[in-house]
Each structure stands twice: as structure tokens, then as C-alpha cells.
């Protein structure tokens, strides 16, 4: 029973602390603020600093950040967003910057350096040892959002001729400076990857066994130029804690760990959700941290484009003005048909986009998906039409032929909308467009036009207008 209240208690403690810090900041009691911050772990401290920036300003956030003990400030810095990190670096001194970057994990340091102005990066590299500087320069050359940009060189490598005892001794020697000790990489001459061995396998094996006898010699790898989304698919598929990254010669150049890929998955998911909502120019900043102008810039272009598409819908209505005048009842059911078409298409597109993202659906499944959606559309359309026929004839007291017109239109609209909703994302992926753009507002615009065209064609056939 006690466990149920753990999360609420933590949230309450956080809220009480941040309120107390706000009060102390109003009184400019910075050291007491620091003491209150230090009651929490680095993740919560980072969140509190962001809250302080929102409530007050960047300057007070930086003042409290600099007041933290050096070792804690590095851990807190690693938990902040890139934008907050850059803002802090632009204010603190060069020695403070160098200390933070020296203490950060290599992959986190690369992420920060990629965002810094070139003059600051040059200044930092000038004070960096030559061997490390060469490694940093190599990592900075990798394409953004690639496996090379995500990876870290801090891994444990073993020789295939090591005994298990030698391998464990080596892990003890270098493990503290490595990103992970749970998976070790077996390298041949020229640093070519020939296998992987887990810490579990080493611990339970006989001390005199050779690493070559227990290693897995067909490892799953990523290439340095692979897109980060492809790398995240590997983690999702195999469930590994780390995946090696190799170059064209199959030389091991680094590893990507699960903590880095979690950030990628969140980033890719956020991007897809924003695009499905018609937000084109996505940003890494959180909602409250973006200015009104940034929100307008992200939303306006797509809304403008979609508004223009409704000119076509208006043209269809204008052309069918005589039909609507002849049978006024037709107008009543237009919103229902358009809404049902949009909802049906959005359902299918959401499922297909999700299926493609998780690898459940491939482009070669095009025909299977189309046949399944046709059958689903027929059943759903008939069920909805049966209900509507009863409503139109017995509740609205309209002629049966009006009901037939609406119901047949409903069946066709649902089938067509589900076909479009399932096919468009697959076509988009085939031609290299993000499938997420084919959902939400885009789907609604297309299905609205098709719904109206179908409706008035059926009105012409059944009502002869």
C-alpha cells in the first residue's frame, strides 16, 4: 500500500521545493536556493532550473547553476536540453566551459560542440590534447541524425586470444571510463569487429576459456551513415543495451547505447505527431519555451496550404448548387458524410503509419493492406448506413430515395477514405516523403473533396437531379 503513494509524494516534494525556491529567489537568497536544489537528484535539479528560467529569466538560472558543486553541475548540465546548454555556455567563463566538456561523456560533449558557434569550438579544441582533438574532429564530420553522430568511442574492446580471467581484469581496468561494461567488443587486427561478448557470458564461464570460444561472431551492427531512425529500429527489434557502429571496412568506430536511442525515439515520435498535426517547422524547444512568432511560423504555412485546398471544395459546392436547391435535405447530411470520411481515412492512416514505423508493415504489403481496408470499409460502411437509413426515413421523415442516396454515398465514402488513408502513407514513403504528412489535416482535406464528389454523383443517379 505504501508503494502506491511514492509517485504522488515525490511530485508533492518537488512542487513544495520549487515554490520555496521561487520565494527565496524573490528575496535574492541564492545560497539557500542552492541548498534546496541539492536536496534533489540531477534530473530534478535540471527540471527546476528550467522552471526557474520560465518563471524568472536566464540570468537567475545561470547564477544557480554556477552555485552548484562542480561535479553535480556536470551531471545537471547533461540533463538539460541542447538549447539550455548553449545558453549557459554563452554566459559562463572559458575555464568553466572546459571543465564541463572535459567531464561530460564523449557523446554528450559532441552534441554540445555541434551546436556551439565555431569560434567557441576552436577555442575549446586549442586547449584539447592532440589525440582527443583528432577524435573530436572526426566525430564532428558525421552527418547530423546519423549513427556516427550518435555514437560514443568509449567502449570496451577485447582480444579473441584473451582468457576469461584476462578479459575480466581488463574490464576492471578500463570499465570506469567506458559508456557500458555489459557488452564488450572483440576486435581483430586493424580494429575490425569480429564478435561481441556479454559480461554475463564472461562471469559464468570458466576462467581459462578463450574469449573466441564464447563470443557471438555475427553481431548486429549499424553503419556510421545509417539514419538515427534506422538505428532506433534495431534497438526496438533486438532489445540490446548497445549496438556497435562500423565503417565501410567493418572497423569498429563507436557504439550507440540505449539511453541515447531513447532520446532519438522521443524526438522522432514528437516530429511525427507534429507533422500529423500539420506543424511543418518543428523545434527542439518545449511548447512554453517557444515564442508566439515561432508557433505561428510552424503552423501557418500548412494551414495556408490546406485552406487553399478548400477552394476546390467550394468549387464543387458551387457546381452542385442546383442539386442542393432541388433537394434541400441533401444539405443536412453533408457535414456527417464529410466528417465520417475524414475520420475513416484518419483511422487507417494512423494505423498504417504506426505499422510502418514499428516495422509491422512493409511497402511490399501494399496489396494486402489495400484488400484488408476494402473489406473493413465495406463492413463499417454498411453498419453506419443501416443506422442512417433508419434515422433519415423514420426520424427525419425524408423520402426513402434520399435515404438510399445518403447510405450508398456513406458506404462508398468510407471505402474510398479507408483506401486513401492506407495507401497515401505507403506511397509517400515510396517516393521519400515523411508518411506522417499524409495524416491529420491533409487526410481531412482530401476526403472532404472526395466525399462531396461521391455524394453529388449518387444524388444524380438516384434522385435524377
C-alpha positions in Angstrom: 0.0 0.0 0.0 2.9 2.3 0.7 4.2 1.9 -2.8 1.1 3.4 -4.3 1.9 6.8 -2.8 5.5 7.0 -3.9 5.0 9.0 -7.1 2.4 11.5 -5.6 4.8 12.1 -2.7 7.7 12.7 -5.0 5.6 15.2 -7.1 4.4 16.9 -3.9 8.0 17.2 -2.6 9.1 18.7 -6.0 6.2 21.2 -6.1 6.9 22.3 -2.5 10.7 22.7 -3.2 10.1 24.7 -6.4 7.7 27.0 -4.6 10.2 27.5 -1.8 13.0 28.3 -4.4 10.7 30.8 -6.1 10.1 32.6 -2.8 13.9 32.6 -1.9 14.7 34.0 -5.4 12.3 36.8 -4.8 14.3 37.6 -1.7 17.6 37.0 -3.6 18.8 34.3 -1.1 20.8 32.3 -3.7 22.8 30.1 -1.4 19.6 28.9 0.3 18.2 28.3 -3.1 21.2 26.2 -3.9 20.8 24.2 -0.7 17.2 23.5 -1.6 18.2 22.3 -5.1 20.8 20.0 -3.7 18.1 18.0 -1.9 17.2 16.6 -5.3 18.9 14.4 -7.9 20.4 15.8 -11.1 17.4 15.2 -13.2 15.1 17.1 -10.9 17.6 19.9 -10.5 17.7 20.3 -14.3 13.9 20.5 -14.4 13.9 23.0 -11.6 16.4 25.2 -13.4 14.2 25.2 -16.5 11.2 26.1 -14.3 13.3 29.0 -12.8 14.1 30.2 -16.3 10.5 30.2 -17.2 9.3 32.0 -14.0 12.2 34.5 -13.9 14.9 34.7 -16.5 18.1 33.0 -17.9 20.4 35.0 -15.6 19.0 33.6 -12.4 19.0 30.1 -13.8 22.8 30.6 -14.7 23.5 32.0 -11.2 22.1 29.0 -9.5 23.8 26.6 -12.0 27.2 28.2 -11.2 26.4 27.9 -7.5 26.2 24.1 -7.7 29.2 22.0 -6.8 31.3 21.2 -9.9 30.7 17.5 -10.0 27.0 18.0 -9.7 26.8 20.8 -12.2 28.2 18.5 -14.9 25.6 15.9 -14.3 22.9 18.5 -14.3 24.2 20.1 -17.5 24.0 16.7 -19.2 20.2 16.5 -18.3 19.4 19.9 -19.8 18.2 20.4 -23.4 20.7 21.5 -26.0 19.2 25.0 -26.2 19.6 25.5 -22.4 23.1 24.1 -22.6 24.1 26.6 -25.3 22.6 29.5 -23.4 24.5 28.6 -20.3 27.8 28.2 -22.2 27.3 31.6 -23.8 27.3 33.1 -20.3 29.8 31.2 -18.2 33.6 31.6 -18.4 36.0 29.6 -20.7 37.5 27.6 -17.8 34.0 26.6 -16.6 33.1 25.5 -20.2 36.3 23.5 -20.5 35.7 21.8 -17.1 32.1 20.8 -18.1 33.1 19.5 -21.5 36.0 17.5 -20.1 33.8 15.8 -17.6 30.9 15.1 -19.9 30.5 11.7 -21.6 32.1 11.9 -25.1 28.8 11.6 -27.0 27.2 14.3 -24.9 30.2 16.6 -25.4 29.9 16.1 -29.2 26.3 17.0 -29.1 27.1 20.3 -27.3 30.1 21.1 -29.6 27.9 20.6 -32.7 25.6 23.4 -31.6 28.3 25.9 -30.4 29.5 28.8 -32.6 32.7 27.9 -34.5 34.8 30.5 -32.6 34.0 28.9 -29.3 34.6 25.4 -30.6 38.0 26.4 -32.0 38.9 27.9 -28.6 38.0 24.7 -26.8 39.9 22.5 -29.3 43.0 24.6 -29.0 43.2 23.6 -25.3 42.4 19.9 -26.0 45.1 17.2 -26.3 46.1 16.4 -29.9 44.8 12.8 -29.8 41.4 13.8 -28.4 41.2 16.8 -30.7 41.6 14.4 -33.8 38.9 12.2 -32.5 36.5 15.1 -31.8 37.1 16.5 -35.3 36.3 13.0 -36.8 33.0 12.8 -34.9 32.0 16.4 -35.9 32.3 15.4 -39.5 29.5 12.8 -39.4 26.1 13.7 -40.8 23.5 15.1 -38.4 21.0 12.5 -37.3 23.3 9.6 -38.3 24.6 6.7 -36.3 28.1 8.4 -36.5 26.7 11.5 -34.8 25.0 9.4 -32.1 27.8 7.1 -31.1 30.5 7.2 -28.5 34.0 5.8 -28.7 34.0 4.9 -25.0 33.6 1.1 -25.3 35.5 -2.0 -24.0 37.4 -3.9 -26.7 38.9 -7.4 -26.1 41.2 -9.6 -28.0 39.9 -13.0 -29.1 43.0 -14.6 -27.5 42.2 -13.3 -24.0 41.2 -15.8 -21.4 38.0 -15.1 -19.5 40.2 -14.1 -16.5 42.2 -11.7 -18.6 39.1 -10.2 -20.1 37.5 -9.6 -16.6 40.8 -8.0 -15.4 40.8 -5.7 -18.5 37.2 -4.7 -17.8 38.1 -3.7 -14.2 41.0 -1.6 -15.5 39.1 0.4 -18.2 35.4 -0.1 -17.2 35.2 3.2 -15.2 35.9 5.2 -18.4 33.6 3.2 -20.6 30.0 4.0 -21.6 28.9 0.5 -20.7 30.5 -2.7 -19.4 27.7 -5.1 -20.2 28.7 -5.7 -23.8 32.3 -6.0 -24.9 33.6 -6.0 -28.5 36.1 -8.4 -29.9 38.5 -6.8 -32.4 41.0 -8.3 -34.8 43.9 -6.6 -36.5 43.1 -3.2 -37.9 40.3 -2.8 -35.3 37.9 -4.9 -37.4 34.9 -6.2 -35.4 34.8 -10.0 -35.3 32.4 -10.6 -32.4 30.7 -9.4 -29.2 30.6 -11.0 -25.8 28.4 -10.1 -22.8 29.6 -9.5 -19.3 27.1 -12.2 -18.2 28.8 -14.8 -20.5 32.2 -13.8 -19.1 31.1 -14.1 -15.5 29.6 -17.5 -15.8 32.3 -19.0 -18.0 35.4 -20.9 -16.8 38.4 -18.6 -16.2 40.7 -20.4 -18.7 38.2 -20.4 -21.6 39.2 -18.1 -24.5 37.0 -15.2 -25.5 36.9 -16.6 -29.0 35.1 -19.6 -27.7 32.2 -17.7 -26.0 31.8 -14.7 -28.3 28.9 -14.2 -30.7 30.6 -13.9 -34.1 27.7 -12.5 -36.1 26.8 -9.2 -34.3 24.1 -6.8 -35.3 25.7 -3.6 -36.3 24.9 -0.1 -37.6 26.8 1.7 -40.2 28.2 5.2 -39.5 25.9 6.8 -42.2 22.7 5.0 -41.1 19.9 7.3 -40.2 19.1 7.5 -36.5 15.6 6.2 -37.1 17.1 3.0 -38.6 19.3 2.6 -35.6 16.3 3.0 -33.2 14.5 0.3 -35.2 17.5 -2.1 -34.5 17.1 -1.4 -30.7 13.4 -1.9 -30.9 13.8 -5.2 -32.8 16.6 -6.8 -30.9 16.3 -5.2 -27.4 20.0 -4.6 -27.0 21.6 -2.2 -24.5 24.2 -1.1 -27.1 24.8 -1.6 -30.8 28.3 -1.3 -32.4 28.8 1.2 -35.3 31.2 0.2 -38.1 32.7 2.0 -41.1 32.9 0.7 -44.7 35.8 -1.7 -43.8 33.8 -3.1 -40.8 36.1 -1.4 -38.4 34.5 -0.5 -35.1 34.4 3.2 -34.6 31.9 3.5 -31.7 28.8 2.3 -30.1 25.3 3.7 -29.7 23.7 3.0 -26.2 20.1 2.6 -25.3 20.0 5.9 -23.3 20.9 7.8 -26.4 18.4 6.0 -28.6 15.6 6.7 -26.1 16.1 10.4 -26.9 16.0 9.6 -30.6 12.7 7.7 -30.2 11.2 10.6 -28.3 12.5 13.1 -30.9 11.2 11.0 -33.9 7.8 10.4 -32.2 7.4 14.1 -31.4 8.3 15.0 -35.0 5.7 12.5 -36.4 3.0 13.8 -34.1 3.7 17.4 -35.0 3.7 16.6 -38.7 0.4 14.7 -38.4 -1.0 17.8 -36.8 0.1 20.0 -39.7 3.2 21.6 -38.0 5.9 21.8 -40.6 8.9 23.6 -39.0 9.4 21.5 -35.8 11.6 22.7 -33.0 13.6 21.1 -30.2 12.3 23.6 -27.7 9.4 22.8 -25.4 6.0 24.4 -26.1 6.3 27.1 -23.4 9.8 27.9 -24.4 8.9 28.9 -27.9 7.8 32.4 -28.7 4.4 33.2 -30.3 6.2 34.0 -33.6 7.9 30.6 -33.6 4.5 28.9 -33.1 3.0 31.0 -35.9 5.9 30.2 -38.2 5.5 26.4 -37.6 1.7 26.3 -38.1 0.8 29.0 -40.7 2.3 27.5 -43.9 0.4 24.2 -43.6 -2.8 25.9 -42.7 -2.5 28.3 -45.6 -1.9 25.3 -48.0 -4.9 23.4 -46.6 -7.1 26.5 -46.8 -6.2 26.8 -50.5 -7.3 23.1 -51.0 -10.8 24.1 -49.7 -11.1 26.4 -52.7 -11.7 23.1 -54.6 -14.3 22.0 -52.1 -16.1 25.4 -52.5 -16.0 25.0 -56.3 -17.6 21.6 -56.0 -20.4 23.0 -53.9 -20.9 25.9 -56.3 -21.2 23.5 -59.3 -23.8 21.4 -57.4 -25.9 24.4 -56.2 -28.9 23.4 -58.4 -28.9 19.9 -56.9 -28.9 21.3 -53.4 -31.7 23.7 -54.3 -33.8 20.9 -55.7 -33.5 18.6 -52.7 -32.7 20.7 -49.6 -32.5 17.6 -47.5 -29.2 16.8 -49.2 -27.5 19.7 -47.4 -28.4 18.4 -44.0 -26.3 15.3 -44.4 -23.2 16.8 -46.0 -21.3 17.5 -42.7 -22.0 14.0 -41.5 -20.7 12.4 -44.7 -17.6 14.6 -44.8 -16.8 14.1 -41.1 -17.2 10.3 -41.4 -15.0 10.2 -44.5 -12.3 12.2 -42.7 -12.5 10.1 -39.6 -12.4 6.8 -41.6 -9.3 8.0 -43.5 -7.5 9.2 -40.4 -8.1 5.9 -38.6 -6.5 4.0 -41.5 -3.6 6.4 -41.9 -2.8 6.3 -38.2 -2.7 2.5 -38.1 -0.6 2.3 -41.3 1.9 5.0 -40.2 2.3 3.3 -36.9 2.7 -0.1 -38.6 5.4 1.2 -40.9 7.2 2.9 -38.0 7.4 -0.3 -36.0 8.3 -2.5 -39.0 5.0 -4.4 -38.9 4.1 -3.2 -42.4 6.4 -3.1 -45.4 6.0 -1.5 -48.8 5.7 -4.9 -50.3 2.4 -5.4 -48.3 0.7 -2.8 -50.4 -1.9 -5.2 -52.0 -2.6 -7.0 -48.7 -3.2 -3.7 -46.9 -5.5 -2.4 -49.7 -7.6 -5.6 -49.7 -7.9 -5.6 -45.9 -9.0 -1.9 -45.9 -11.6 -2.5 -48.7 -13.2 -5.3 -46.6 -13.1 -3.2 -43.4 -14.6 -0.3 -45.3 -17.5 -2.4 -46.7 -18.4 -3.7 -43.2 -18.1 -0.4 -41.5 -19.9 1.4 -44.3 -22.9 -1.0 -44.2 -23.2 -0.8 -40.4 -23.2 3.1 -40.5 -25.6 3.2 -43.4 -28.1 0.9 -41.8 -28.3 3.2 -38.8 -28.6 6.2 -41.0 -31.4 4.8 -43.2 -33.5 4.3 -40.1 -32.8 7.8 -38.9 -33.4 9.5 -42.3 -36.7 7.7 -43.0 -38.3 7.2 -39.6 -36.9 10.1 -37.6 -36.3 12.8 -40.2 -39.2 11.7 -42.3 -37.4 12.1 -45.6 -38.2 10.1 -48.7 -36.6 6.6 -49.0 -34.6 7.6 -52.1 -32.9 10.4 -50.2 -32.0 7.8 -47.5 -30.7 5.4 -50.3 -28.6 8.3 -51.7 -27.1 9.1 -48.3 -26.5 5.4 -47.4 -24.9 4.4 -50.7 -22.7 7.5 -50.5 -21.8 6.6 -47.0 -20.6 3.1 -48.0 -18.6 4.4 -50.9 -17.1 7.3 -49.0 -15.9 5.0 -46.1 -14.4 2.5 -48.5 -12.6 5.2 -50.6 -11.5 7.1 -47.4 -10.0 3.9 -45.9 -8.2 3.1 -49.2 -6.8 6.6 -49.4 -5.9 6.6 -45.7 -3.9 3.4 -46.0 -2.4 3.9 -49.4 -1.2 7.5 -49.2 1.3 7.0 -46.4 2.8 4.0 -48.2 3.0 6.0 -51.5 4.6 8.8 -49.6 7.3 6.5 -48.1 7.9 5.0 -51.5 8.7 8.5 -53.0 10.7 9.6 -50.0 8.2 11.8 -48.2 7.5 11.5 -44.5 4.3 9.4 -44.2 3.2 11.4 -41.2 2.4 14.3 -43.5 -0.3 12.2 -45.1 -2.4 12.1 -41.8 -4.5 14.6 -39.9 -5.4 17.8 -41.8 -4.1 16.6 -45.2 -6.3 13.5 -44.9 -9.3 15.6 -43.9 -8.9 17.9 -46.9 -8.7 15.1 -49.4 -11.6 13.1 -48.0 -13.8 16.2 -47.9 -13.4 16.7 -51.6 -13.9 13.0 -52.4 -17.0 12.9 -50.1 -18.7 15.8 -51.8 -18.0 14.4 -55.3 -19.3 11.0 -54.4 -22.4 12.4 -52.7 -23.5 14.5 -55.6 -22.7 11.8 -58.2 -25.0 9.5 -56.2 -27.7 12.2 -55.9 -27.6 12.5 -59.7 -28.0 8.7 -60.1 -30.8 8.1 -57.5 -32.6 11.4 -57.5 -32.1 12.4 -61.2 -31.1 16.0 -60.4 
